[in-house]
Amino acid sequence: MTLVCSLMGEPEEPQLFKTGDIILGGIFSFHSTFKTVESTYVHRPLPLQCISLNFRAIQYAQVMLFAIEEINNSTDILPGIKLGYKLYDLCGSIARAVKVALSLINGNEEMASMSEKPCSGSVPAIVGVTSSSPCMAISTVIGPFHTPLVSHFATCACLSNKVRYPSFLRTIPSDYYQSRALAQMVKHFGWTWVGAIRSNDDYGNNGMAIFIDTATELGICLEYSLPFIRTDPPEQKQKIIETIKGSTSKVIIAFVNHMDMDVLIEEFAHHNLTGYQWVGTESWISDSQNAQAKGHYILDGSIGLAIRKAHVTGLREFILDVKPLNSSGNKLFIEFWEKTFGCIFNHINQTEKTLKQCTGYEDLTQIKNSFHDMSLMPIFNNVYKAVYAVAHTLHTIIGCGDTCSNTIALNVINVLKLIICRQILQHLKKIRFKTKDGEEVYFNQYGDPAAKYDIINWQPKKDGSVEFVTVGLFDASLPEEKQLHIDNLTLTWANNSKQVPISVCSGTCALGTRKVLQKGKPVCCYDCIPCAEGEVSNKTDSITCVRCHPEFWSNKRRDECEKKETEFLSYTEIMGTILTLSSLLGACLTATVAFIFFRHRNTPIVKANNSELSFLLLFSLTLCFLCSLTFIGRPSDWSCIFRHTAFGITFVLCISCVLGKTLAVLMAFKATLPGSNLMKWFGPRRQRIVVLAFTFIQVVICIVWVTANPPYPFKNLRHFKDKIILECALGSPIGFWAVLGYIGLLAMLCFILAILARKLPDNFNEAKFITFSMLIFCAVWMTFIPAYVSSPGKFSVAVEIFAILASSFGLLFCIFVPKCYIILLKPERNTKKNMMEKKSYPCPPTPATGISN
């Protein structure tokens, strides 16, 4: 028993039909839309009533007919085989698109039985279908039957998915490349803050999704992305207008088809939405109907991608050579003729009495409408290439050489019907040929052709019309950095400006600043914050500031690291000069005092104060004044070691001499007591030993310090951010404070002994002066410690020099100035008699003590 299937509903009749050995299928939207009829669900729905004749679809059909006629007249391709065609109208309906596609692959028979030849009634391939959404629906249905669908204008990147749409191919590049090209073009002009409007269908939504992904990679942000379709209610249109008016971006990406753009142009013109730079897709940027629409001035200066210019010899003449009564589908062309000339042919059911009669011989060349517009020649060329791709595939499969006789052709065709479902798709994917005008045609693994676009600029003319000027090229086959080429000099922008519009959320961050994102806004919206001290940014729009090397510091502009100023106490600066002069002055005064004492060395006052220790003390004071000079100047290895050791040793020598003088005074007065024999044990030799012993201990401390961990030059980067302080690191802090501690210990011992001897007779006693000098010495060095610790940089060195000079001047003035006063100004008091007047105890001469009466 044979199973029989019956067709549900009425069979679809093609709008254009021609018999042939092999029939090619075609689907075009000859009518833009259809009448909406509410179904009663009681009776079978009436056939779809298509309305609004679409001249563009008729042009596409003419191109397909032109290609088939060329092939039938050619001896190079399918010789001896005639191609026929069936062209259906989808009326802007996806459901109808699927229905007519099924009519093409099953032969449109009312009754069908199970057969071993399941493809006997099929067309080898279907050409056409302008939009992406119908292509997706058709490909989903016919994919399992391996019937190829070759589209000339469906660009959705989703159709490159060979898992979902295995039998879909196209002769127009995928939106994947167009979307990326648009993003690269937006980046090229420095637009990082843009708005977007997209068709609310597969074409617009998928294309915009790819654009957004690519734009995000390139640092471009979308302020808004609004869906739109021409059937949207007025509220949606008003929302789009308000969003654009309230936005801050000045560039709008319009990923919409030409029919949606027609509606938008009218709406934008009504609200006078001027001053925006439009960036368009191939669907409308080179469409003459959009450029001629009322309010097209809104889009003046638009820039976008268009299919590359093409020329097909003889095509223009063929398209315009319409014979309504002699054509293969005179019903369609009669409707076209009546609409074009505003007349009517004789009909049985004529209802229009006012229209003139059509003769069929009206001159079509005298009418200027969209049918005469050949600006879509690149799209026409895509239809042309699609037909030839199918024909070359059939030629390859049949393989009958230069000619095929009718008998051979008939046999081959019968065989072809058996294998068509299995092989034509595989052969079509691998086909590669050149058109008569030299253009190479092939498909990649996704069924897409090579992606090449012209970049078109809308430039208004003086008469108010628009000229499509090619200003660049995008070629996806080249390396990414060379894919986009634009001639900026020939561009015209919105408002007929010659300056590139600026569309950024935030301006460029200058050198020395960094970008900080604004809270709650995209990454393109940011504030420019100056780099912190010590950090720089040497490029615009930097997201971070780079910290300078520790020995460098940022300049005022924060765009460059400059070497830090090196600071140390030098002889040339005022403070260093003053300290140097003070040191030299102290040394000179000390030398002067020594000279005075030497000149008057035989006078009683010099002898009474132990002249040997006095000269040694003056010598050590001179060294103390001069050692302060080692603290001035750039620190070096030797100066760091020498300054601290020289200071420690000379000061101990100085204090040892003072201590020796104090002990000598005490011993001298103790020796005057009955039975005392002290001076015998503290003569000049013992005094020298005491001085040398105390000094030797300091020398040992210094040697240990220098040997273990000596002072060394050091770059201090902590105290000042913008300066390098050159100073001497202590090496071992223990060694430094041991030196100071030892000096302090001797000073305190000397101070205590001087206090004990302060009430001895004035003319014979210098203990009061020693006490006062030690008081000054101790006060200076006690205040030195906190001042030294808290003083930064070179000021700590200055504090140490000041302490050395102050204590040295204190010793010099307190001990020696009173004696010099007597020697120089009161010589009458510098006598032996005067020295004996205020003695409290008898003091016979004691040469061994060095103190005379």
Secondary structure, 3 states (H helix, E strand, C coil): CCCEEECCCCCCCCCEEECCCEEEEEEECCEEEECCCCCCCCCCCCCCCEEEECHHHHHHHHHHHHHHHHHHCCCCCCCCCCEEEEEEECCCCHHHHHHHHHHHHHCCCCEEECCCCCCCCCCCCEEECCCHHHHHHHHHHHHHHCCCEEECCCCCHHHHCCCCCCCEEECCCCHHHHHHHHHHHHHHCCCCEEEEEEECCHHHHHHHHHHHHHHHHCCCEEEEEEEECCCCCHHHHHHHHHHHHCCCCCEEEEECCHHHHHHHHHHHHHCCCCCCEEEECCCCCCCHHHHHCCCHHHHCCCEEEEECCCCCCCHHHHHHCCCCCCCCCHHHHHHHHHHHHCEECCCCCCCCCCCEECCCCCCHHHCCCHHHCCCCHHHHHHHHHHHHHHHHHHHHHHCCCCCCCHHHHHHHHHHHHHHHHHHHHHHHHHCEEECCCCCEEECCCCCCCCCEEEEEEEEECCCCCEEEEEEEEEECCCCHHHCEEECHHHCCCHHHCCCCCCCCCCCCCCCCEEEEECCCCCCCCEEEEECCCCEECCCCCCCCCEECCCCEEECCCCCCEEECEEECCCCCCHHHHHHHHHHHHHHHHHHHHHHHHHHCCCCHHHHHCCHHHHHHHHHHHHHHHHHHHHHCCCCCHHHHHHHHHHHHHHHHHHHHHHHHHHHHHHHHHHHCCCCCCHHHCCCHHHHHHHHHHHHHHHHHHHHHHHHHCCCEEEEECCCCCCEEEEEEECCCHHHHHHHHHHHHHHHHHHHHHHHHCCCCCHHHCCHHHHHHHHHHHHHHHHHHHHHHHHCCCHHHHHHHHHHHHHHHHHHHHHHHHHHHHHHHHCHHHCCHHHHHCCCCCCCCCEHHHCECC
